[in-house]
Amino acid sequence: MKVAVSPLHVRSAVIMVDRKWIAPLAVGATVSLVLLLFLTTLSSPDAPLALLPLSLLPSALLSHPSSPFAALYAPVFVESKLRSAPPSVRLSTASPRPPRLAYLISGTVGDGNMLKRVLLALYHPANRYVVHLDLEAPVEEREDLRDYIARHSLFTAVGNVRMITKANLVTYRGPTMVANTLHAAAILLREGGDWDWFINLSASDYPLVTQDDLLHTFSNLPRDLNFIDHTSDIGWKEYV
């Protein structure tokens, strides 16, 4: 039995047959590609599982020190300084000798007696001291402070208290205060500079701990560690 079929029907049948093979071919190609990538990662010793997510790797494989994957997935730091040194290493850098503190105690007119009080409260034979009454204080007040230091038996015996006899003009609102601080630091350095921290106080300050307790606390700190108090809030100068 013969059947007559038009060319249009034949082309339609061929197209339908071709479309049936597109989906199986696409699935087969995808599976083959995945298998190829997997076999490639298994055969590579340098980056065996680099393409796999970290959650799919067993924890024992990452934590074992001899495993090559532990180094591969180890955290990477931009700078080695980000790894903090243990406290024992920092404490070992401290000098074995007890620390020494250098003080500048400064005041203005009427602060002579308060300055004496602060000096006695802060005094320790191991420390160094510079006292200063600015130019606004009368000559009599500065001379009284100078005589007090010169007559004090302990200050004279140890010799660790100095007074800036040539008073500086300090306005407390400009560079004069910085210049006075540098002047005191220069005197302390000229005397030998055998101190570890420089502390600037005024006659109105008063210590809350003894010097023995403070020196004991500082004895476990590295000598190159600084404590600097500063502020960028300078709006108060607008109304001065």
C-alpha atoms as one frame of an Amber mdcrd trajectory, in Angstrom:
protein
   0.000   0.000   0.000   1.377   3.236  -1.070   0.722   6.529   0.697   1.363
   9.853  -0.862   2.915  12.377   1.566   3.644  15.953   0.774   7.174  17.391
   1.304   5.829  19.830   3.924   4.601  16.975   6.119   7.950  15.200   5.781
   9.917  18.275   6.934   7.569  18.749   9.910   8.070  15.142  10.996  11.878
  15.471  10.767  11.881  18.680  12.875   9.735  17.007  15.565  12.129  14.045
  15.721  15.161  16.377  16.016  13.556  18.359  18.894  13.048  15.172  20.914
  16.851  14.703  21.081  17.716  18.263  22.209  16.766  17.814  25.871  18.598
  14.478  26.366  21.686  15.855  24.678  21.719  18.989  26.908  21.334  16.911
  30.082  24.069  14.523  28.999  26.480  17.353  28.200  25.857  18.984  31.602
  26.451  15.744  33.513  29.627  15.097  31.533  30.978  18.572  32.331  30.292
  18.159  36.059  32.000  14.767  36.095  34.992  16.183  34.229  35.407  19.029
  36.739  35.070  16.648  39.663  37.672  14.248  38.283  40.005  17.170  37.580
  39.824  18.400  41.175  40.447  14.895  42.514  43.548  14.475  40.374  45.068
  17.893  41.279  47.267  17.770  44.446  47.688  21.560  44.718  44.045  22.593
  44.757  42.061  19.364  45.094  38.866  20.751  46.542  39.234  24.415  45.817
  36.084  24.433  43.693  33.970  22.864  46.420  32.219  24.992  49.084  33.724
  24.921  52.560  30.542  23.462  54.052  30.929  20.274  51.996  34.400  19.528
  53.341  34.689  17.384  56.474  35.935  19.289  59.528  38.568  16.646  60.258
  40.063  17.238  56.823  40.499  20.970  57.532  41.656  20.764  61.151  44.295
  18.059  60.804  47.765  19.703  60.751  49.175  17.308  58.147  46.280  17.821
  55.768  47.102  19.853  52.623  43.628  21.392  52.773  44.276  23.033  56.172
  46.822  25.414  54.654  44.626  25.968  51.613  41.635  27.160  53.642  43.619
  28.857  56.427  42.675  32.523  57.013  44.930  34.981  55.216  45.900  38.273
  56.892  46.895  41.340  54.928  49.611  42.183  57.452  51.312  39.997  59.968
  50.842  42.777  62.533  47.173  41.838  62.730  48.191  38.778  64.715  48.378
  40.120  68.271  51.316  38.998  70.327  50.413  37.049  73.476  50.483  39.041
  76.732  53.514  37.126  77.984  55.568  38.413  75.042  54.608  42.027  75.672
  55.304  41.804  79.375  58.698  40.285  78.751  59.794  43.469  76.960  59.563
  45.475  80.189  62.822  46.475  81.809  63.727  44.544  84.990  64.429  47.737
  86.956  61.515  49.569  88.610  60.064  52.360  86.489  60.691  56.043  87.141
  58.178  58.820  86.552  58.999  62.429  85.717  56.499  65.062  86.849  55.902
  68.666  85.883  53.713  70.400  88.481  52.786  73.899  87.402  50.688  76.648
  88.935  49.842  80.310  88.772  49.197  83.137  91.219  47.904  81.827  94.566
  48.853  78.191  93.842  52.051  78.099  95.934  50.624  76.163  98.891  48.589
  73.847  96.639  51.714  73.084  94.650  53.555  72.097  97.825  50.691  69.814
  98.786  50.643  68.059  95.401  54.428  67.714  95.439  54.371  65.975  98.827
  51.507  63.699  97.740  53.341  62.695  94.563  56.805  62.430  95.998  58.822
  59.261  95.686  62.624  59.018  95.845  62.764  57.131  92.535  60.882  59.810
  90.593  61.955  63.155  89.136  60.098  66.446  89.702  60.047  69.914  88.165
  57.831  72.621  89.694  56.892  75.921  88.113  54.962  79.034  89.126  54.224
  81.144  86.085  55.038  84.808  85.599  51.682  85.969  87.009  52.615  84.683
  90.464  54.290  87.354  92.610  58.010  87.186  93.247  57.429  86.535  96.953
  55.334  83.446  96.225  57.950  82.020  93.864  60.748  82.713  96.360  58.764
  81.014  99.132  58.406  77.901  97.003  62.094  77.962  96.104  63.101  78.248
  99.779  60.689  75.467 100.743  62.342  73.065  98.268  65.852  74.132  99.284
  65.146  73.680 103.029  63.311  70.349 102.752  65.712  67.721 104.102  64.404
  64.853 101.944  64.412  66.880  98.721  67.945  68.041  99.467  69.235  64.570
 100.320  67.800  62.861  97.250  68.160  65.792  94.878  65.295  64.891  92.577
  63.239  68.116  92.791  63.982  71.072  90.531  62.268  74.450  90.241  62.115
  76.626  87.157  63.401  79.810  88.748  63.076  81.877  85.576  59.292  81.929
  85.385  57.584  81.504  82.025  54.531  83.371  80.838  51.724  80.813  80.501
  48.353  81.907  79.133  46.798  78.374  79.151  45.168  79.127  75.797  48.036
  78.999  73.368  51.502  77.652  72.621  52.982  79.085  75.846  51.743  76.069
  77.805  53.360  73.701  75.320  56.587  75.699  75.486  56.582  75.503  79.287
  56.058  71.730  79.143  58.951  71.338  76.709  61.095  73.523  78.951  60.452
  71.205  81.899  61.127  68.114  79.761  64.425  69.650  78.642  65.464  70.161
  82.277  64.607  66.562  83.103  66.568  65.305  80.099  69.530  67.476  80.999
  69.508  65.964  84.480  70.134  62.543  82.942  66.808  61.476  81.418  66.710
  58.323  83.547  62.894  58.238  83.635  60.317  56.273  81.694  57.139  58.395
  81.591  56.562  62.154  81.701  53.387  63.361  83.450  52.153  66.961  83.286
  49.969  68.070  86.223  48.688  71.317  87.653  48.602  72.472  91.268  44.871
  71.721  91.405  45.423  67.997  90.653  45.738  65.379  93.357  46.651  61.666
  93.125  44.049  59.018  93.924  46.600  56.218  94.418  49.971  56.122  96.129
  53.154  56.305  94.116  54.118  52.799  95.221  50.884  51.418  93.778  51.318
  53.436  90.590  54.914  52.323  90.104  53.906  48.714  90.753  51.242  48.975
  88.047  53.652  50.523  85.555  56.370  47.967  86.287  54.606  45.337  84.143
  54.181  47.603  81.119  56.569  48.014  78.171  58.566  51.203  78.543  57.662
  52.360  75.012  53.923  52.365  75.777  52.450  55.875  75.964  49.218  57.316
  77.317  48.344  60.532  75.477  45.215  62.521  76.263  44.036  64.714  73.400
  40.858  66.186  71.990  39.685  67.673  68.721  36.880  69.584  70.434  38.194
  73.142  70.215  34.857  74.906  69.933  35.372  76.543  73.303  38.014  78.797
  71.711  35.279  80.463  69.696  34.087  82.342  72.782  37.487  83.211  74.281
